[in-house]
Amino acid sequence: MTATPTFTIFILLRAAAPWLRLTHEERRKAASAAFAPWMENHPDAKIRYFDAEAFSGRCSDILQIETNNLAAHCGLMDRLRDSDLFTVPYYELIDIIPSVEDTFRAGNLAA
């Protein structure tokens, strides 16, 4: 029996001018409104946030999501699409990079 792998999904974002005009408190509220309800329903998933603007011209921010439930991840993406983060828009979605750590060590996951 093959264990369900943990997926790490990197979401590359670029902050838009409306986001940059918000105060830090307004940013916290907007992010909380987008993420908190999803996180309450998926305590086994982890979301991390990274600032990248000082190191990249491609994206300003990176979300890292760890989950073994891809349906939950799809639900998160639907929630984000409907949130102010993408509807105002506060962010532009640059790329989504799904990955599985160290599959070469574990052998064939499909076996």
Secondary structure, DSSP 4 states (H G I P E B T S, - for coil): -PPPPPEEEEEEEEE-HHHHHS-HHHHHHHHHHHHHHHHHH-TT-EEEEEE-TTT-SS-SEEEEEEES-HHHHHHHHHHHHHSHHHHTTSEEEEEEEEEETTHHHH--TT-
